[in-house]
Amino acid sequence: MSEQRTNATIENDPIALAAIEPIKSGMMVGLGTGLMADRATRLLAQIVKRDKLDIRCVATSLATHRLGSELGLRLVPFADVDRVDYLFDGASEVDHQLRMLKGHHGAITRQRLIADVSERCVYLTTEDRVSERLGSRALLTVVVIPFGSASVRSHLRNLGLSGVLRRDFDGKVFETEGGGVVFDMTFPDRDPKELADELDHVTGVVDHGIFLNEADEVLVECKGGEVRRIIALES
């Protein structure tokens, strides 16, 4: 089903409502990036105004910061924040162990930084993005510094990764908010943790879209509009 909703129907958006339901006055809230997270941000703004909630927010991307500000939410610089009570965000793909692929919007590092200091992280996706094997439904995003893109790409090939340099609709090389360039790569049939560890040690790789332990819960939007929850098992 389409992720895009109008303001007129956003109040009847079950997954957005489920995403913001835990938010209370006094919280520091992380606002996610992408179409599904935007739906939750829009509904949150309505609820904050209606119920006069006192919350502060940090944004996982510049686009989300602009949206939150336009909606009247109180945005604060993440540089001044060392703890977030609650984060909602989107996911490109999720497996049944709550491991995720992210990166479609080029804000991976900010998303990971905010998730790392969040007490609870909830992610939104659709049922067609829930998979048995991570990488079977989405590409792996790898962000590299432009200076070494050719040599880094060669190293990535040695890891069994192949893909293309991301470009925008005008054919220009896509740049992340931090000035990195993005390779969208086919995810090999490998253990996600092993691959993530290897990518973490490639000089020139700024970040990648493998999120292994961030999710406490995933909200899944089903075709009929109902919401299914996948909750992390206690270790």
C-alpha positions as a Markdown table, in Angstrom:
| # | Residue | x | y | z |
|---|---|---|---|---|
| 1 | Met | 0.0 | 0.0 | 0.0 |
| 2 | Ser | 1.1 | 3.6 | -0.6 |
| 3 | Glu | 3.2 | 5.2 | 2.2 |
| 4 | Gln | 2.0 | 8.6 | 1.2 |
| 5 | Arg | -0.9 | 10.1 | 3.2 |
| 6 | Thr | -2.6 | 13.5 | 3.2 |
| 7 | Asn | -2.9 | 15.6 | 6.3 |
| 8 | Ala | -6.7 | 15.0 | 6.1 |
| 9 | Thr | -6.3 | 11.3 | 6.6 |
| 10 | Ile | -3.2 | 11.2 | 8.8 |
| 11 | Glu | -5.2 | 10.9 | 12.0 |
| 12 | Asn | -6.5 | 7.6 | 10.8 |
| 13 | Asp | -3.0 | 6.2 | 10.3 |
| 14 | Pro | -2.7 | 3.1 | 12.6 |
| 15 | Ile | 1.1 | 2.7 | 12.2 |
| 16 | Ala | 1.8 | 6.3 | 12.8 |
| 17 | Leu | -0.4 | 6.3 | 15.9 |
| 18 | Ala | 1.3 | 3.1 | 17.2 |
| 19 | Ala | 4.7 | 4.8 | 16.6 |
| 20 | Ile | 3.9 | 7.9 | 18.7 |
| 21 | Glu | 1.7 | 6.3 | 21.3 |
| 22 | Pro | 4.5 | 6.0 | 24.0 |
| 23 | Ile | 5.5 | 9.6 | 23.7 |
| 24 | Lys | 4.7 | 11.7 | 26.9 |
| 25 | Ser | 5.3 | 15.2 | 28.1 |
| 26 | Gly | 8.9 | 15.7 | 29.2 |
| 27 | Met | 10.4 | 13.4 | 26.7 |
| 28 | Met | 13.3 | 13.9 | 24.3 |
| 29 | Val | 12.1 | 12.4 | 21.0 |
| 30 | Gly | 14.1 | 11.3 | 18.0 |
| 31 | Leu | 12.3 | 11.9 | 14.7 |
| 32 | Gly | 13.1 | 9.4 | 12.0 |
| 33 | Thr | 13.7 | 9.9 | 8.3 |
| 34 | Gly | 11.6 | 8.7 | 5.3 |
| 35 | Leu | 8.0 | 8.6 | 4.2 |
| 36 | Met | 6.8 | 6.3 | 7.0 |
| 37 | Ala | 8.6 | 8.2 | 9.7 |
| 38 | Asp | 7.3 | 11.5 | 8.2 |
| 39 | Arg | 3.7 | 10.2 | 8.8 |
| 40 | Ala | 4.5 | 9.7 | 12.4 |
| 41 | Thr | 6.1 | 13.1 | 12.7 |
| 42 | Arg | 3.0 | 14.8 | 11.2 |
| 43 | Leu | 0.7 | 13.0 | 13.6 |
| 44 | Leu | 3.0 | 13.8 | 16.5 |
| 45 | Ala | 2.8 | 17.5 | 15.7 |
| 46 | Gln | -1.0 | 17.3 | 15.7 |
| 47 | Ile | -1.1 | 15.5 | 19.1 |
| 48 | Val | 1.5 | 17.9 | 20.6 |
| 49 | Lys | -0.7 | 20.8 | 19.6 |
| 50 | Arg | -3.9 | 19.2 | 20.7 |
| 51 | Asp | -2.8 | 17.9 | 24.0 |
| 52 | Lys | -0.2 | 20.7 | 24.7 |
| 53 | Leu | 2.6 | 18.1 | 25.2 |
| 54 | Asp | 6.0 | 19.5 | 26.4 |
| 55 | Ile | 8.5 | 17.5 | 24.3 |
| 56 | Arg | 11.8 | 18.3 | 22.6 |
| 57 | Cys | 12.9 | 16.6 | 19.4 |
| 58 | Val | 16.1 | 15.8 | 17.6 |
| 59 | Ala | 16.0 | 15.0 | 13.9 |
| 60 | Thr | 17.9 | 12.2 | 12.1 |
| 61 | Ser | 18.3 | 14.3 | 8.9 |
| 62 | Leu | 18.1 | 17.9 | 7.7 |
| 63 | Ala | 14.9 | 17.1 | 5.8 |
| 64 | Thr | 13.3 | 15.8 | 9.0 |
| 65 | His | 14.5 | 18.9 | 10.9 |
| 66 | Arg | 12.8 | 21.1 | 8.3 |
| 67 | Leu | 9.6 | 19.1 | 8.4 |
| 68 | Gly | 9.5 | 19.1 | 12.2 |
| 69 | Ser | 10.1 | 22.9 | 12.4 |
| 70 | Glu | 7.5 | 23.6 | 9.8 |
| 71 | Leu | 5.0 | 21.6 | 11.8 |
| 72 | Gly | 5.8 | 23.5 | 15.0 |
| 73 | Leu | 7.7 | 20.9 | 16.9 |
| 74 | Arg | 10.5 | 22.0 | 19.2 |
| 75 | Leu | 13.8 | 21.0 | 17.6 |
| 76 | Val | 17.1 | 21.1 | 19.4 |
| 77 | Pro | 20.6 | 20.5 | 18.1 |
| 78 | Phe | 21.7 | 16.9 | 18.6 |
| 79 | Ala | 25.2 | 18.3 | 19.5 |
| 80 | Asp | 23.6 | 19.4 | 22.8 |
| 81 | Val | 21.9 | 16.1 | 23.5 |
| 82 | Asp | 23.5 | 13.0 | 25.2 |
| 83 | Arg | 20.3 | 11.0 | 25.8 |
| 84 | Val | 17.1 | 10.5 | 23.9 |
| 85 | Asp | 14.0 | 8.9 | 25.5 |
| 86 | Tyr | 12.4 | 7.5 | 22.4 |
| 87 | Leu | 13.2 | 7.2 | 18.7 |
| 88 | Phe | 10.9 | 6.2 | 15.8 |
| 89 | Asp | 12.5 | 5.7 | 12.4 |
| 90 | Gly | 12.0 | 3.8 | 9.1 |
| 91 | Ala | 13.7 | 0.7 | 7.8 |
| 92 | Ser | 14.3 | -0.4 | 4.2 |
| 93 | Glu | 14.3 | -4.1 | 5.2 |
| 94 | Val | 14.0 | -6.1 | 8.4 |
| 95 | Asp | 14.6 | -9.8 | 9.2 |
| 96 | His | 13.0 | -11.8 | 12.0 |
| 97 | Gln | 15.9 | -11.1 | 14.3 |
| 98 | Leu | 15.2 | -7.4 | 13.9 |
| 99 | Arg | 18.4 | -6.8 | 12.0 |
| 100 | Met | 17.8 | -4.0 | 9.4 |
| 101 | Leu | 19.0 | -2.4 | 6.2 |
| 102 | Lys | 18.8 | 1.4 | 6.1 |
| 103 | Gly | 20.2 | 4.1 | 4.0 |
| 104 | His | 17.7 | 5.0 | 1.3 |
| 105 | His | 17.7 | 8.6 | 2.3 |
| 106 | Gly | 21.4 | 9.0 | 2.9 |
| 107 | Ala | 21.2 | 9.8 | 6.6 |
| 108 | Ile | 22.7 | 6.7 | 8.1 |
| 109 | Thr | 25.3 | 8.2 | 10.4 |
| 110 | Arg | 22.9 | 10.6 | 12.0 |
| 111 | Gln | 20.3 | 7.8 | 12.3 |
| 112 | Arg | 22.8 | 5.5 | 14.0 |
| 113 | Leu | 24.1 | 8.2 | 16.3 |
| 114 | Ile | 20.7 | 9.1 | 17.6 |
| 115 | Ala | 19.7 | 5.4 | 17.9 |
| 116 | Asp | 22.9 | 4.8 | 20.0 |
| 117 | Val | 21.8 | 7.2 | 22.7 |
| 118 | Ser | 18.1 | 6.3 | 22.6 |
| 119 | Glu | 16.5 | 4.4 | 25.5 |
| 120 | Arg | 14.0 | 2.8 | 23.1 |
| 121 | Cys | 14.1 | 2.5 | 19.3 |
| 122 | Val | 11.0 | 1.6 | 17.3 |
| 123 | Tyr | 11.2 | 1.2 | 13.5 |
| 124 | Leu | 8.4 | 1.3 | 10.9 |
| 125 | Thr | 8.3 | -0.8 | 7.7 |
| 126 | Thr | 5.8 | -2.6 | 5.4 |
| 127 | Glu | 5.2 | -6.3 | 5.3 |
| 128 | Asp | 6.8 | -6.7 | 1.9 |
| 129 | Arg | 10.1 | -5.5 | 3.5 |
| 130 | Val | 10.2 | -8.2 | 6.1 |
| 131 | Ser | 12.5 | -11.0 | 4.9 |
| 132 | Glu | 13.9 | -14.3 | 5.9 |
| 133 | Arg | 17.4 | -13.3 | 4.7 |
| 134 | Leu | 18.7 | -9.8 | 5.1 |
| 135 | Gly | 19.5 | -8.3 | 1.8 |
| 136 | Ser | 16.9 | -10.2 | -0.2 |
| 137 | Arg | 14.5 | -7.2 | -0.4 |
| 138 | Ala | 16.8 | -4.1 | -0.3 |
| 139 | Leu | 20.3 | -3.0 | -1.4 |
| 140 | Leu | 23.1 | -2.4 | 1.0 |
| 141 | Thr | 24.1 | 1.3 | 1.3 |
| 142 | Val | 27.8 | 2.0 | 1.8 |
| 143 | Val | 28.9 | 5.6 | 2.4 |
| 144 | Val | 32.5 | 6.5 | 1.5 |
| 145 | Ile | 34.6 | 9.6 | 1.4 |
| 146 | Pro | 34.8 | 10.9 | -2.2 |
| 147 | Phe | 38.6 | 11.3 | -2.1 |
| 148 | Gly | 39.1 | 7.5 | -2.0 |
| 149 | Ser | 36.0 | 6.2 | -3.8 |
| 150 | Ala | 37.8 | 4.3 | -6.5 |
| 151 | Ser | 40.2 | 2.5 | -4.1 |
| 152 | Val | 37.4 | 1.8 | -1.6 |
| 153 | Arg | 35.2 | 0.4 | -4.3 |
| 154 | Ser | 38.0 | -2.0 | -5.3 |
| 155 | His | 38.2 | -3.1 | -1.6 |
| 156 | Leu | 34.5 | -3.6 | -1.5 |
| 157 | Arg | 34.7 | -5.9 | -4.6 |
| 158 | Asn | 37.2 | -8.0 | -2.7 |
| 159 | Leu | 34.6 | -8.4 | 0.0 |
| 160 | Gly | 32.2 | -9.8 | -2.6 |
| 161 | Leu | 30.2 | -6.6 | -2.9 |
| 162 | Ser | 29.1 | -5.2 | -6.3 |
| 163 | Gly | 26.9 | -2.2 | -7.1 |
| 164 | Val | 26.7 | 1.3 | -8.5 |
| 165 | Leu | 27.5 | 4.8 | -7.4 |
| 166 | Arg | 24.2 | 6.5 | -6.4 |
| 167 | Arg | 23.1 | 9.5 | -8.6 |
| 168 | Asp | 20.2 | 11.8 | -8.4 |
| 169 | Phe | 17.5 | 12.2 | -11.1 |
| 170 | Asp | 19.7 | 14.7 | -12.9 |
| 171 | Gly | 22.6 | 12.3 | -13.1 |
| 172 | Lys | 24.7 | 14.0 | -10.5 |
| 173 | Val | 26.5 | 12.0 | -7.9 |
| 174 | Phe | 24.4 | 11.8 | -4.8 |
| 175 | Glu | 26.0 | 13.3 | -1.7 |
| 176 | Thr | 25.0 | 12.6 | 1.9 |
| 177 | Glu | 24.5 | 15.4 | 4.4 |
| 178 | Gly | 28.1 | 14.8 | 5.6 |
| 179 | Gly | 29.5 | 15.1 | 2.1 |
| 180 | Gly | 30.0 | 11.3 | 1.5 |
| 181 | Val | 29.1 | 9.4 | -1.7 |
| 182 | Val | 27.0 | 6.3 | -1.7 |
| 183 | Phe | 27.4 | 2.9 | -3.3 |
| 184 | Asp | 24.2 | 0.8 | -3.5 |
| 185 | Met | 25.4 | -2.8 | -3.4 |
| 186 | Thr | 23.9 | -6.2 | -3.7 |
| 187 | Phe | 24.0 | -7.9 | -0.3 |
| 188 | Pro | 25.8 | -11.3 | -0.6 |
| 189 | Asp | 24.6 | -14.4 | 1.1 |
| 190 | Arg | 26.7 | -13.9 | 4.2 |
| 191 | Asp | 26.3 | -13.4 | 7.9 |
| 192 | Pro | 25.3 | -9.7 | 8.4 |
| 193 | Lys | 27.4 | -9.3 | 11.5 |
| 194 | Glu | 30.5 | -10.6 | 9.9 |
| 195 | Leu | 30.0 | -8.4 | 6.9 |
| 196 | Ala | 29.3 | -5.3 | 9.1 |
| 197 | Asp | 32.5 | -6.0 | 11.0 |
| 198 | Glu | 34.5 | -6.2 | 7.8 |
| 199 | Leu | 33.0 | -2.9 | 6.5 |
| 200 | Asp | 33.8 | -1.2 | 9.8 |
| 201 | His | 37.5 | -1.9 | 9.1 |
| 202 | Val | 37.6 | -0.7 | 5.5 |
| 203 | Thr | 39.5 | 2.6 | 5.4 |
| 204 | Gly | 37.4 | 5.2 | 3.6 |
| 205 | Val | 34.1 | 3.7 | 4.5 |
| 206 | Val | 32.2 | 6.3 | 6.6 |
| 207 | Asp | 29.2 | 4.1 | 7.4 |
| 208 | His | 27.0 | 1.4 | 6.1 |
| 209 | Gly | 23.3 | 0.4 | 6.2 |
| 210 | Ile | 23.6 | -2.7 | 8.3 |
| 211 | Phe | 21.8 | -2.1 | 11.7 |
| 212 | Leu | 22.1 | -5.1 | 13.9 |
| 213 | Asn | 21.1 | -4.3 | 17.5 |
| 214 | Glu | 19.3 | -0.9 | 17.3 |
| 215 | Ala | 15.7 | -2.1 | 17.1 |
| 216 | Asp | 13.7 | -2.8 | 20.3 |
| 217 | Glu | 10.5 | -3.1 | 18.2 |
| 218 | Val | 9.5 | -3.1 | 14.6 |
| 219 | Leu | 6.0 | -2.0 | 13.5 |
| 220 | Val | 4.9 | -3.6 | 10.3 |
| 221 | Glu | 2.2 | -2.1 | 8.2 |
| 222 | Cys | 0.1 | -4.9 | 6.6 |
| 223 | Lys | -1.8 | -4.7 | 3.3 |
| 224 | Gly | -5.1 | -4.1 | 5.0 |
| 225 | Gly | -3.7 | -1.3 | 7.1 |
| 226 | Glu | -3.4 | -3.3 | 10.4 |
| 227 | Val | -0.2 | -3.1 | 12.3 |
| 228 | Arg | 1.9 | -6.1 | 13.3 |
| 229 | Arg | 4.6 | -5.9 | 16.0 |
| 230 | Ile | 7.9 | -7.7 | 16.1 |
| 231 | Ile | 9.6 | -7.3 | 19.5 |
| 232 | Ala | 13.2 | -8.0 | 20.3 |
| 233 | Leu | 13.7 | -11.0 | 22.6 |
| 234 | Glu | 15.3 | -10.3 | 25.9 |
| 235 | Ser | 18.9 | -11.5 | 26.0 |
